[in-house]
C-alpha cells in the first residue's frame, strides 16, 4: 500500500509542479509583453504658444516609441475640413496681416508616416505684422483658439490605436 501511494504521489506532485511552472512562465510572458508595449508607446501632446506677434501650434511625441499616423483631421468651427481647406482658410484670413509675403506655415502628416520620440511637428506657425496693435493680435489668436482643432489618430508598433482631439488652445 505504501509503495502504491509513493508511486502515485511522486508523479502527481511532479505533474502539479510542472503545471505551476508553466502557469508562472505564462504569467511572466504576459507581463513582459505588457512591459514591451509600454516601452514603445507614443504619447502625443499639443503645444499652443503665443509670444508677442507669433503663434505656434505644435504636436510633440513625448512617449517612448514612434507614433504611426493613421489619420489627421482638421476641424473649423467643429466642421470637418480637408488639409487644403485648412491651409486655404488660414491663408485667406491671416496672410494680409502676416509679417511675411509668403503664407503662414501650415502642415499635416500623411497616413503611414511616423512621428519619432521627442519629434515636434509644427501644425501652424503664424507671425503677424509688427505694426498691428496688441488688442488686434490678441483677437486674432483668440479667434484661432476658438475655431480650429485637430483630431489625430495614431498607432504604436504593437497595434494599439489611440485618438486624440487637440484644441488649438490646449497645452498638454
N, C-alpha and C positions, 0 to 999 in steps of 0.2 A: 504493500500500500504506500509506504513512504517513497519507495522507488517510483511508483506511478505518479505521485504528486510532484516529485522533483522533475520528472520527465515532462510534466505538464506546466509547471510554474516557470521554469527557466525559458522555454520557448515563448510562453506568453509574455513574460517580463521583457525579453529582448525585442519582441514584436511591438510591445507598448512603447518601449524606449525609442525604437526606430521610428514609430509613428509620431512621437513627440518631437524627435529631431527634425522630421520632415515638416511638421507644423511650424516649428520655430524658424526653420530655414525659409519657409514661405512667408512668414511674417516679416522677417528681416529683408527679404527680397522686395516685398511691398513697401516697406519703409524706405529702402534705398531708392526705389523708383520715385516715390514722393519727393525725397530729397533732391534727386536729379532734376525733376520737373521744376521744383522751386529754384534750383540753382541756375536755371536758364530762363526764368520767367521775366518777360518785359514788363515795365510799369511806365506808362505814358503820362506825363504831366504837362500841363499847359502853363505858359507864362505870358502875361499881358503887362507890358511895361510902357509907361508914358513918361517921358522926360523932356521938359521944355516943349519943343515943337516936333518931337519924334515919338512915333507909336510903333511898337514891335509886338507882334503876336507870334509866339514860337511854341513848338512842342518839343519835349526832350524825353528820351528814353532813359529813365533813372533805374531801370531794372537791371538784372544781371545778364540777360541774354537779348538777342535781337528780336525785334517785332517784325513779323511778316505782314505786310499790308494786305488786307482783304478789300476794304472799301474806305473811301474818303468822300464824305457827303457834306456839301456846304448848304447852309440854310440862311435865307434872308427873310426877316420878319416871320420866322417859323415855317417858311415855304422852302421845300427842297429845290435847289438850283444846281445847274452844272458848274464845273470849274470855270468854263469860259464865260458863263453869265456872272459868276462871282468877280472874275477879273474885269469884265465889262462894267459892272456896277461901280467897283472901286475906281476904275479909270475915269468913268463919266463924272462921278460925284466929286472926286478929290484931286484929279490931275490939275485942274485950274488953280488950286491953292497949294500945289506941291512945290517944293523948293527947287526941283529939277525939271527940266523939259521932258525927260522920259517919264513914263508912267510909274506909279508906285510898284514896289516889288510884291508880287503875289506868287505863291507856289502851292503845289499839291504833290501827292505821291500816287504812283500808278500801282495797280493790283500786282502783287507778287514781288514788289520791291521791299527792301529791308531798311529798318531804322536800327542802327547799331547801338550797343550800350554806350551811354553818355553822348550820343549824337543829338544835335539840336537842328531842327528844321524850321526855317523861317516861313511862316504862312503868309504874313502880311507885314510889310515894313513901309511906313508912310512918314515922310519928312515934310512937314508943312513949311511954307514960306515964312521967313523971319518977320516979315512986315505985318503979318496977321496979329491982331491983338489977342491977348491971353484968353479972354472970355470966348472968342470965336474958336480958338484952338480947343479949349475945354469942351465946347458944344460939339465939335466935330468928333472928338474922342468919345464923348458920351453917346453920340448917335451910332458910332461903330459898335460900341459895347452893347447897346440895346437891340441892335438889328441883326447882327451876324452871329452864327455859331457853326461849329464843326462837329460832325459825328464821325468817329474814327473806329473802324473795326479792324482788329489785328489778332494774329495767332502766334503762339510760341512754337518752338521746334517740336514740342510734344503734342501739338494739335489743339491746345486749349485756346478757344476763341473768346475774346472779350470785346465789348462795345462800350465806348465812352462818348458822351455828348459833352463837348467842351464849349462853353460860352466864351466869347472873346473877352469877357471881363474876369474869367476865372484865374485864380492863382492857386496852383496845386503844388 
